[in-house]
Amino acid sequence: MCEAIVYLVKDGKQEQIMRDVVLLQPEDDRILLAELLGERKSVRASIQKIDFLRHVVYLTPIEENPTVSSSSGTDVITGTQGQTN
């Protein structure tokens, strides 16, 4: 299988945000992720690195305003297949 694990990298720390990712689609300043069973997430981030050998993707969050930080540090929208976000 060729699914990937996606991590969000912030301040040198990696946070796993999704496993079994089969679709990664850039959309303006967001990355749409979809996993094998249909769960979807839209993350405000940019691609830092893709490791095809290890099936791992590293994303870097895009800060809306660098002087203001949110509690989570990133904006994630989740949903399921067939829903619009």
N, C-alpha and C positions, 0 to 999 in steps of 0.2 A: 504494500500500500504506500501511497505517497502523501499522506496527510502531514501537516506541519503543526508545531507548537509555536504560538506567538507570545512573545514577551514584550512588555513595555519597560524600557530602560530609562530611569530617572535618578539623577544624583548617584550614578554608579551602581544602583540596585536594580535587579531584574524582577519584575512581577509578571507571573504567567497570567495572561488574560483569556486565552482560549486554546483548547487542544483539538486535535482532529480537524484542522482547518483544511478545506479543499478549495476555497476561493479567497483570494486577496485582491481587491480591486480599488485602486486609488480614485478618489472622487474629490477634486479640489483640495482642501486642506484636511480631508478625512480619508480613512482607510476602511473600506467595507470588508468584513470578515464573515465567512459562512463556514459552518462545520458540517461534518458528514451527515448528521441527523436533521439539519435544517435550521439550527439556531444561528442567528445573525447578530453581529455587533458592528456599530460604526464608531470608530475611534478617531478623535482629532489628534493626528500624529503623522509623522513622516517615517519612511523606511530608513533604518540605520544600516541594517545588514541582513542578507538572506544567505543561510548556510544550507545549500541543497544536499550536501552529503549527510548532514545530521537532521535535516528536515526541521530547521528552526528559523524563525523570522524574528528580528529585533526591531522594535519601533521606538521612536523618540517622540514624546508628547510635544505638541505645539501649544505654547502658552499664548492665551488670547492677549494678555497684557502682562509683560514680564514683571512689573512692579506690584502686581496683585496676584496672589496665589489662592487657588481654591482648596477646599479640604482634601480632595482626592488628587489634585494636580493634573487631572485630565478629564475629558468629557467623553463618556461612553454611553451609547444608546444601544439597547438590546432589543431583540424581537425574534420572531419565528418566521419560517418560510411562509410566503403569501401575505404577510403584513407589510404595510408601508410605514416607514419611519421618517 
